[in-house]
Amino acid sequence: MINISCSSISNSRSVAVPDSTLPNLNTFKNPVFEPVLADPTVLKDPNTNLFYAYGTQDKMDNSGVSLLVPILESADMVQWRLVGTAFQERPNWKKNGGIWAPDINMLNGKYYLYYSLSTWGDPNPGIGLAISDSPKGPFVDQGKLFDSKDIDVPNSIDPFFYAEKGKNYLFWGSFSDHENQGTFAIELTADGRKIKNKHKVKIAAGDFEAVTIYKKDSYYYFIGSKGSCCEGANSQYHVLVGRSKNILGPYSDQNGADLKTRGKGTLILSGNELIAGPGHTSKVIKDAAGKEWIYYHAIDKKQGKLANGTNRRMLMLGELMWKDGWPNISNGIPTLNPVKKPTIK
């Protein structure tokens, strides 16, 4: 895809348009959006059938303006344009920190955006919630759900919401060597605005972050990232999987090892000679033909960072492929060749 963007944030539009080198318009090439949409979360709006993608707060150009959770819009999952930001101002329940790793959902007829508020090396990051009547926002901040000190989990970022059988769950957790660290799950209230209580369940070890939970047939799949996300062309991010018959685990990899043990997980996506640091997956989206797709960010090794120092984490799209009940993403490496587009009706 070719990227067209305006430097003025007030008029900012970033549009991925068809590349004339593609064999036909039924195919696409990664990245589907550039230069930056880090930690992507994607929703198909049931009211319009348009798709919306949200990413971590970032500076997309050299204007110096940091977009408070950029919002992209698409009709076909592969051509995206920047349509605004989720927040008009930074949430004020924490003195310092950027808005990281949002997670978009529909609940009770509204658009719920769970998000992290954190700095690098933050001793007390936390997770909040903002709600909107429209996928384009503006999202109204509802405040903090919890922070690390409240919940006794270091590096409490990277929320992921999952609803099932009348229960709402929030999964979260990011890298740390602390004995209390890991990916955890906690039940939320029926309105999704607060935690039900402080009872949490450990799902995976502290070398995982950015979990996606996906249910297929009789298994729940834990898809998580490991390695360094943000070192430009040297980033080592990669994606691993485990599965369980129970949403709260235990989750095991293909060798039967529990993901609560460090170093475990079955590799399903890693970088190659051109692309570094693929990871931080979105929710899985099933197209009209029944194919399953997942978004993630990755870095072009030839263009690791923008001139302003921002990691150039591009938006990528891959198909979930299955063998013997286990998935991989695009046969295990970021695909840069033309691929048949998702089927949209």
Secondary structure, DSSP 4 states (H G I P E B T S, - for coil): -EEEE-S-GGG--EEEE--TTSS-TTEE-S-SB-S---S-EEEE-TTT--EEEE---B--STT-PPBSSEEEEESSSS--EEEEES-SS--SSSSS-EEEEEEEEEETTEEEEEEEEE-TT-SS-EEEEEEESSTT-PPEEEEEEEEHHHHT-SS----EEEEETTEEEEEE-----STT-SEEEEEEPTTSSSEEEEEEEEEE-TT-EEEEEEEETTEEEEEEEES-S-SGGG---EEEEEEESSTT---B-TTS-BTTSTT--EEEE---SSEEEEE-----EE-TTS-EEEEEEEEETTS-B-TTS-B-EEEEEEEEEEETTEEEEGGGS---S-EEPPP--
